[in-house]
Amino acid sequence: MQVAFALREPSGRMFDEPVRSLLREKSPVIWSISPDATVYEAIHQMSEKHIGCLLVLSGGHLTGIVTERDYARKVVLQGRASHQTRVREIMTKPVLFVREEDTLDDAMRLMTGRKLRHLPVLRDNDVVGIVSMGDLVRWLVEAQQRTIQQLQGYIEGLYPA
């Protein structure tokens, strides 16, 4: 006999939570660069910060995103010089994003469907954070660990039937 049940926590913390829930657990720092900066400056900043992308902001507005993948495909493979190439020439635009009230499931679907590793989060037209695929995987693993602990507690009789 098979028993089916949904893996849900009493707190409701799964992928139906809003993106803002995940942002609360992350550093509020948002790394960005100007579209007029050189690609070398962008790659140097990513290396220093141990990050895989930078948001490209112009006048405080999100105009693009530049990633290590952009660098590899649009600079290295094309034989361009990173000291002479501007970020605006290789950045990905338009930028796909989620709003902070969108669900983590929405973010996961967009990221997996479009093969994205990073997704800016907006409130109105302002950037309030960025979600990575690693963030979403970490969220899922932690939720599963809590569910396993709760099931073990139930089996051991720590919770009333």
C-alpha positions in Angstrom: 0.0 0.0 0.0 1.4 3.4 -0.9 0.8 6.5 1.2 0.9 9.9 -0.6 1.2 13.2 1.2 2.4 16.7 0.4 5.6 17.8 1.9 4.5 21.0 3.6 5.7 22.5 6.8 3.4 24.0 9.4 5.0 27.3 8.8 3.9 27.0 5.1 7.5 27.7 4.0 7.8 26.1 0.6 7.8 27.5 -2.9 4.5 29.2 -2.5 6.2 31.8 -0.2 6.8 35.3 -1.7 10.3 36.1 -2.9 10.6 38.7 -0.2 10.8 35.8 2.3 14.0 34.6 0.8 15.4 38.1 0.5 14.9 38.6 4.3 17.5 35.8 4.9 20.1 37.2 2.4 22.5 40.1 2.6 20.8 43.3 1.5 23.9 44.3 -0.6 23.2 44.6 -4.3 26.3 44.7 -6.5 26.0 46.8 -9.6 28.1 48.5 -12.3 27.6 51.3 -14.9 27.0 50.4 -18.5 29.9 52.6 -19.4 32.4 50.6 -17.2 34.8 48.3 -19.0 34.2 44.5 -19.0 37.5 44.2 -17.2 36.2 46.3 -14.3 33.0 44.2 -14.2 35.0 40.9 -14.1 37.4 42.3 -11.5 34.5 43.3 -9.3 32.8 39.9 -9.6 36.1 38.2 -8.7 36.7 40.4 -5.7 33.1 39.9 -4.4 33.0 36.2 -5.3 29.8 36.7 -7.3 28.7 35.5 -10.8 26.9 38.6 -12.0 26.4 42.3 -11.6 23.3 44.4 -12.2 23.8 47.1 -14.7 22.3 50.4 -13.4 22.1 53.7 -15.2 20.7 56.6 -13.3 19.5 54.3 -10.6 17.5 52.2 -13.1 18.1 48.6 -14.0 19.2 48.5 -17.6 20.9 45.1 -17.9 22.7 42.3 -16.2 26.2 41.2 -16.9 27.3 37.7 -16.0 30.4 35.5 -16.2 28.6 33.7 -19.0 28.2 36.9 -20.9 32.0 37.5 -20.5 32.9 34.0 -21.7 30.6 34.0 -24.7 30.7 37.7 -25.8 34.3 38.6 -25.0 36.6 35.6 -24.7 35.1 33.5 -27.5 34.9 36.4 -29.8 38.5 37.5 -29.2 37.5 40.9 -27.8 39.6 42.9 -25.3 38.0 43.2 -21.9 39.9 46.5 -21.2 38.3 48.1 -24.3 34.9 46.5 -24.3 32.1 48.3 -22.4 29.6 46.5 -20.2 26.7 47.9 -22.3 28.1 46.0 -25.3 27.8 42.6 -23.7 25.1 42.9 -21.0 21.9 40.9 -21.3 18.9 43.1 -21.9 16.0 43.3 -21.5 16.4 42.0 -18.0 14.0 39.3 -16.8 13.0 39.9 -13.2 10.4 39.0 -10.5 8.6 41.2 -8.1 9.1 40.7 -4.3 5.4 39.5 -4.0 5.9 36.9 -6.7 6.3 33.3 -5.4 9.5 31.4 -5.2 7.8 28.9 -7.5 7.4 31.8 -10.1 11.1 32.6 -9.7 12.1 28.9 -10.1 9.9 28.4 -13.2 11.3 31.5 -14.9 14.9 30.6 -14.0 14.7 27.0 -15.1 12.6 27.8 -18.2 15.0 30.5 -19.4 18.2 28.9 -18.1 19.0 31.8 -15.8 21.3 31.7 -12.8 20.4 35.1 -11.4 17.1 37.0 -11.2 16.7 40.6 -10.0 13.9 41.3 -7.6 11.9 44.6 -8.0 9.6 46.6 -5.9 7.8 49.1 -8.2 10.8 50.0 -10.5 13.5 49.7 -7.8 15.8 46.8 -7.4 15.5 45.4 -3.9 17.5 42.2 -4.3 18.7 39.4 -6.5 17.9 35.7 -6.3 20.3 33.0 -7.5 19.6 29.4 -8.4 21.8 28.5 -5.4 19.5 30.5 -3.1 16.4 28.6 -4.4 18.1 25.2 -4.0 19.3 26.1 -0.5 15.7 27.2 0.4 14.4 23.8 -0.9 17.0 21.7 1.0 16.3 23.5 4.2 12.6 23.1 3.8 13.1 19.4 3.2 15.4 19.0 6.2 12.7 20.6 8.4 10.0 18.3 7.0 12.2 15.2 7.7 12.9 16.4 11.2 9.1 16.8 11.8 8.3 13.4 10.4 11.0 11.8 12.5 9.6 13.6 15.6 6.1 12.3 14.7 7.4 8.7 14.2 9.3 8.9 17.6 6.1 10.1 19.3 7.2 13.6 20.0 4.1 15.0 18.4 0.5 14.1 19.3 -1.3 11.9 16.8 
